[in-house]
Amino acid sequence: MKNKVLIISSEFPPGPGGIGSHAFNLSNGLSKRGYEVIINTKSDYVDKDLEVLFDKKCSYKIFRFKRKRTTLQNLFHRLSIITRTIFRYNIKHVIISGEFSIWLIPLIKIYGVLKITTIIHGTELGKNFYLRWTLFCLGKSNKIISVSNFTKSLVPKNLKLKTHVINNGVDIDKWSNIDKKRILENFPILLTVGSISIRKGQFDVIKFLPQIIKEYPLTHYHCVGNYENIEDFIKLIKQLKLNNFITLHGILKHSELEKMYSISHVNMLLSNNNNNTDFEGFGISVLEGNLYGVPAIGAKESGLEDAIRNHHNGELVNPNNIVEVMGALKNIFMNYDKYFARSKAYAIENKWEKKMIQYEKHLQ
């Protein structure tokens, strides 16, 4: 058995979320390499029975937080579970992932933990009320791992020397039926996976949809993910008379998400960082879609620049420029077979097994 490590993550399956998916893949990768892994985490939008069933299937111990009414109650509750875990298992190395987990770093240092490695995804570094405290806590980390070069660019100069970039990977074994050939009939079927929000870019896709439909009358847009700002979103759909061109799915089971990737033609990620309060750090759905041969159209000046190789597995555009978005769609459909093949190959190039080699080097 190699080193023992505690992973404290703000998200974890079976609940949704990119941070949780990352923490799960990292946990599995370390466990397969002989590390003794213990998890402190929570899952939102799932019931207790589903959590219990999920945890029984994992090869490591998971101790879950409960959701409390106030931030202060959450802080003390989580800290008590973390404290018990550290002393019970004599933890000397902790991996932190997610904003709320980062805020606990100074307190964790008190318990004799020798090494703290923090994963940053981008959302933690938005310009909000807590940013100064977040950066102070990051400064207490021994090492910072950023999921993209864009996310690293948000880190202050005094922290950059101990910040290293390891892009997200995709767990190929998790996905099934990825050999199906895509047929350009009734196209395009557009897809965005992620909470409906300014950051994920669904609002910009909706605004451009009338012009997309003029060029491609059979267009249909699917949104998969938790509903945020749903009232404003539905209002915009009604204003533009797009009800028949859009389907809102909410959170889907994994098998249902696989089906959505298998029928879609383009993954739309017009992420918007203009408000400087929330950033798209990478965009794991790019690689998930790529496994099914689905190229992505993603926003420049975001973490998607690390996920999308321009003109290869997708196109990078100004998310506010309809001319660039339409040009990207045309480029993809004129050369769809090439984008399809390159996307699948790109996903395999970025499988988690390869990322774990980089992580193990930094965690030793």
Buried (B, 14 or more C-beta within 10 A) or exposed (E): EEBBBBBBBBBBBBBBBBBBBBBBBBBBBBBEBEBBBBBBBBBBEBEEEBBEEBBEEBEBBBBBBEEEEEEEEBBEBBBEBBBEBBEEBEBBBBBBBBBBBBBBBBBBBEBEBEBBBBBBBBBBBBEEEBBEEBBEBBBBBBBBBBBBEBBBBBBEEEBEEBBBBBBBBBBBEBBEEBEEEBEEEEBBBBBBBBBBBBBBBBBBBBBBBBEBBEEBEEBBBBBBBBBBBEEEBBEBBEEBEBEEBBEBBEBBEEEEBBBBBBBBBBBBBBBBBEEEBBBBBBBBBBBBBBBBBBBBBBBBBBBBBBBBBEBBBBBBBEBBBBEBBBBBBEBBBEEBEEBBEBBBBBBBBBBBEEBBEBBBEEBE
